[in-house]
Amino acid sequence: MNEPGTKGFSVIEVSPVFTVE
């Protein structure tokens, strides 16, 4: 589920560090 609106949430599953920073 890679939506342009919830990019941060989507990234959480792939890379939690990227979203946290």
N, C-alpha and C positions, 0 to 999 in steps of 0.2 A: 504493500500500500504506500506508494510514493507520490503523495499529493503535493502540489506546489504551495498549498496553503499551510499544511502541517509538515513542513520540511524538518523542523527541529525535532518534532515527535518521531518522525520516521527515522531520523538519524540516530535517535536514542537506541533503537534496536541494533543498528549497524555499528555505531560508535558512540557510546555514552559520554566519553570524554569530550567529543566534539560539541555535544549539546550542552554539557555542563560549563564548558569554557565560554 
